[in-house]
Amino acid sequence: MSKPVVAIVYHSGYGHTKVLAESVLAGIGEVEAVEGVAISVDEVDEKWEVLDGAAAIIFGAPIYMGSVSAGFWAFAEKSSKRWFELKWKDKLAAGFVNSGSQNGDKLQGLHALFNLSQQHAMVWVGLGLHPGNNNSKGSVEDLNRLGGFGGAFAQSNVDEGPDMVPQADRRTAAHLGRRVAEAAVRWGKGA
Ligand SMILES: Cc1cc2nc3c(=O)[nH]c(=O)nc-3n(C[C@H](O)[C@H](O)[C@H](O)COP(=O)(O)O)c2cc1C
C-alpha cells in the first residue's frame, strides 16, 4: 500500500519562501510512514491530482502588501473547483508565511491560509511550540524565535538572498512539517 502523502503548495517570487518549503519537506521526510511532496503554484496545474490524493496540505506564502502574495492567492482561487465538491474535506491543513519585516503583517497572511483551509472544510494543525526568544536568556537562534502559534513564521532580510533565510526559521518550518506528518499518521484519512 502506498504511503499517505503530505503535500506542500507554496508561492515564492524570489526564492526565500521556497527555501522554507524545502525545510518543511525535510521535516515531513523525518516521518517514515508518509511521503512528502512540495509543489510550487507555478506547476500546480499539472499536480492537482497529487493534492486531491493527499492526506494533508501545507500552504506556504510570502507576505506581499500585508497579506499572502497574489501568486499564492491565484492558486487559492483556482482551488474553488475543489471547493464545489468539498473534495478536500477532512484533509489536514497547516501554513507557513515569510516576510521581510519582523512582524510584516504575517498573521494576516496566516489567517488567509487558515480561512482557505476552512472554506475547504479541512482540519487545521497549528505549530505546537512555545515561543522562543522571549526572555533574557533567549536568542534569535531559538526554535519559533518569532513566537507564532497558528503556523510557522519566518523573516527574511529584504537585501539578502534565499541562502540567508535564518536557520532558526528553517528549523521551525521543519518542525511544522514533522508535526503535520505525525498528525497525518494519527488522523489516518486522505488518499
Ligand atoms: C510586492 C512585495 C510586497 C511586499 N510586502 C511586504 C509586506 O507587506 N510586509 C513585509 O514584511 N514584507 C513584504 N515584502 C517582502 C517579502 O515578504 C520578503 O522579501 C520575502 O522574503 C519574499 O519571499 P519570496 O522570495 O519567497 O518571494 C514584500 C515584497 C514584495 C516583492
The ligand as an SDF file (V2000), in Angstrom:
LIG
                    3D

 31 33  0  0  0  0  0  0  0  0999 V2000
    5.4370   43.2090   -3.7740 C   0  0  0  0  0  0  0  0  0  0  0  0
    6.0540   42.9320   -2.4270 C   0  0  0  0  0  0  0  0  0  0  0  0
    5.3630   43.3050   -1.3000 C   0  0  0  0  0  0  0  0  0  0  0  0
    5.9040   43.0440   -0.0340 C   0  0  0  0  0  0  0  0  0  0  0  0
    5.1740   43.3500    1.0710 N   0  0  0  0  0  0  0  0  0  0  0  0
    5.6590   43.0540    2.2910 C   0  0  0  0  0  0  0  0  0  0  0  0
    4.8870   43.2930    3.4710 C   0  0  0  0  0  0  0  0  0  0  0  0
    3.7430   43.7220    3.4160 O   0  0  0  0  0  0  0  0  0  0  0  0
    5.4520   43.0290    4.6670 N   0  0  0  0  0  0  0  0  0  0  0  0
    6.7350   42.5470    4.7730 C   0  0  0  0  0  0  0  0  0  0  0  0
    7.2010   42.3740    5.8770 O   0  0  0  0  0  0  0  0  0  0  0  0
    7.4640   42.2480    3.6670 N   0  0  0  0  0  0  0  0  0  0  0  0
    6.9580   42.4750    2.4490 C   0  0  0  0  0  0  0  0  0  0  0  0
    7.6810   42.1500    1.3320 N   0  0  0  0  0  0  0  0  0  0  0  0
    8.9510   41.4360    1.4970 C   0  0  0  0  0  0  0  0  0  0  0  0
    8.7920   39.9310    1.2730 C   0  0  0  0  0  0  0  0  0  0  0  0
    7.8090   39.3990    2.1460 O   0  0  0  0  0  0  0  0  0  0  0  0
   10.1200   39.2240    1.5240 C   0  0  0  0  0  0  0  0  0  0  0  0
   11.1100   39.7710    0.6830 O   0  0  0  0  0  0  0  0  0  0  0  0
   10.0180   37.7330    1.3160 C   0  0  0  0  0  0  0  0  0  0  0  0
   11.1890   37.0980    1.7820 O   0  0  0  0  0  0  0  0  0  0  0  0
    9.8280   37.3730   -0.1640 C   0  0  0  0  0  0  0  0  0  0  0  0
    9.7010   35.9840   -0.2840 O   0  0  0  0  0  0  0  0  0  0  0  0
    9.9310   35.2540   -1.6830 P   0  0  0  0  0  0  0  0  0  0  0  0
   11.3960   35.4320   -2.0390 O   0  0  0  0  0  0  0  0  0  0  0  0
    9.5980   33.8350   -1.4280 O   0  0  0  0  0  0  0  0  0  0  0  0
    9.0120   35.9250   -2.6730 O   0  0  0  0  0  0  0  0  0  0  0  0
    7.1680   42.4030    0.0830 C   0  0  0  0  0  0  0  0  0  0  0  0
    7.8660   42.0540   -1.0910 C   0  0  0  0  0  0  0  0  0  0  0  0
    7.3050   42.2980   -2.3270 C   0  0  0  0  0  0  0  0  0  0  0  0
    8.0530   41.8690   -3.5700 C   0  0  0  0  0  0  0  0  0  0  0  0
  1  2  1  0
  2  3  1  0
  2 30  2  0
  3  4  2  0
  4  5  1  0
  4 28  1  0
  5  6  2  0
  6  7  1  0
  6 13  1  0
  7  8  2  0
  7  9  1  0
  9 10  1  0
 10 11  2  0
 10 12  1  0
 12 13  2  0
 13 14  1  0
 14 15  1  0
 14 28  1  0
 15 16  1  0
 16 17  1  0
 16 18  1  0
 18 19  1  0
 18 20  1  0
 20 21  1  0
 20 22  1  0
 22 23  1  0
 23 24  1  0
 24 25  2  0
 24 26  1  0
 24 27  1  0
 28 29  2  0
 29 30  1  0
 30 31  1  0
M  END
$$$$
